[in-house]
Amino acid sequence: MEKNIELKKPSPYLLVRHDAEIDQAFKKAVREALLKHKLAGNPVAVSRDGKVAILQPEEIVVNEP
């Protein structure tokens, strides 16, 4: 019979160690979401000066990867 193995607690520095990968994945996900909305002709809600603004598909800017 196998013994129970105590799992190591996650490091509080996990996000710090992987910040570049997390940032890259986040930017890719946002770009893909914006592109899908633009191509589908759907508006997106954004924050401008602390207020909600709706961007129409033709106003959505999708940056190059």
MODELLER restraints for C-alpha pairs under 7 A, 6 or more apart:
rsr = mdl.restraints
at = mdl.atoms
rsr.add(forms.Gaussian(group=physical.xy_distance, feature=features.Distance(at['CA:31:A'], at['CA:62:A']), mean=6.21, stdev=0.5))
rsr.add(forms.Gaussian(group=physical.xy_distance, feature=features.Distance(at['CA:34:A'], at['CA:62:A']), mean=6.49, stdev=0.5))
rsr.add(forms.Gaussian(group=physical.xy_distance, feature=features.Distance(at['CA:35:A'], at['CA:62:A']), mean=6.24, stdev=0.5))
rsr.add(forms.Gaussian(group=physical.xy_distance, feature=features.Distance(at['CA:37:A'], at['CA:43:A']), mean=6.59, stdev=0.5))
rsr.add(forms.Gaussian(group=physical.xy_distance, feature=features.Distance(at['CA:37:A'], at['CA:57:A']), mean=6.93, stdev=0.5))
rsr.add(forms.Gaussian(group=physical.xy_distance, feature=features.Distance(at['CA:38:A'], at['CA:57:A']), mean=4.67, stdev=0.5))
rsr.add(forms.Gaussian(group=physical.xy_distance, feature=features.Distance(at['CA:38:A'], at['CA:60:A']), mean=6.42, stdev=0.5))
rsr.add(forms.Gaussian(group=physical.xy_distance, feature=features.Distance(at['CA:41:A'], at['CA:57:A']), mean=5.35, stdev=0.5))
rsr.add(forms.Gaussian(group=physical.xy_distance, feature=features.Distance(at['CA:42:A'], at['CA:56:A']), mean=7.00, stdev=0.5))
rsr.add(forms.Gaussian(group=physical.xy_distance, feature=features.Distance(at['CA:42:A'], at['CA:57:A']), mean=5.78, stdev=0.5))
rsr.add(forms.Gaussian(group=physical.xy_distance, feature=features.Distance(at['CA:43:A'], at['CA:54:A']), mean=6.44, stdev=0.5))
rsr.add(forms.Gaussian(group=physical.xy_distance, feature=features.Distance(at['CA:43:A'], at['CA:55:A']), mean=5.37, stdev=0.5))
rsr.add(forms.Gaussian(group=physical.xy_distance, feature=features.Distance(at['CA:43:A'], at['CA:56:A']), mean=4.48, stdev=0.5))
rsr.add(forms.Gaussian(group=physical.xy_distance, feature=features.Distance(at['CA:43:A'], at['CA:57:A']), mean=5.21, stdev=0.5))
rsr.add(forms.Gaussian(group=physical.xy_distance, feature=features.Distance(at['CA:44:A'], at['CA:54:A']), mean=5.66, stdev=0.5))
rsr.add(forms.Gaussian(group=physical.xy_distance, feature=features.Distance(at['CA:44:A'], at['CA:55:A']), mean=5.33, stdev=0.5))
rsr.add(forms.Gaussian(group=physical.xy_distance, feature=features.Distance(at['CA:44:A'], at['CA:56:A']), mean=6.84, stdev=0.5))
rsr.add(forms.Gaussian(group=physical.xy_distance, feature=features.Distance(at['CA:45:A'], at['CA:52:A']), mean=6.48, stdev=0.5))
rsr.add(forms.Gaussian(group=physical.xy_distance, feature=features.Distance(at['CA:45:A'], at['CA:53:A']), mean=5.66, stdev=0.5))
rsr.add(forms.Gaussian(group=physical.xy_distance, feature=features.Distance(at['CA:45:A'], at['CA:54:A']), mean=4.52, stdev=0.5))
rsr.add(forms.Gaussian(group=physical.xy_distance, feature=features.Distance(at['CA:45:A'], at['CA:55:A']), mean=6.25, stdev=0.5))
rsr.add(forms.Gaussian(group=physical.xy_distance, feature=features.Distance(at['CA:46:A'], at['CA:52:A']), mean=5.75, stdev=0.5))
rsr.add(forms.Gaussian(group=physical.xy_distance, feature=features.Distance(at['CA:46:A'], at['CA:53:A']), mean=5.31, stdev=0.5))
rsr.add(forms.Gaussian(group=physical.xy_distance, feature=features.Distance(at['CA:46:A'], at['CA:54:A']), mean=6.27, stdev=0.5))
rsr.add(forms.Gaussian(group=physical.xy_distance, feature=features.Distance(at['CA:47:A'], at['CA:53:A']), mean=5.93, stdev=0.5))
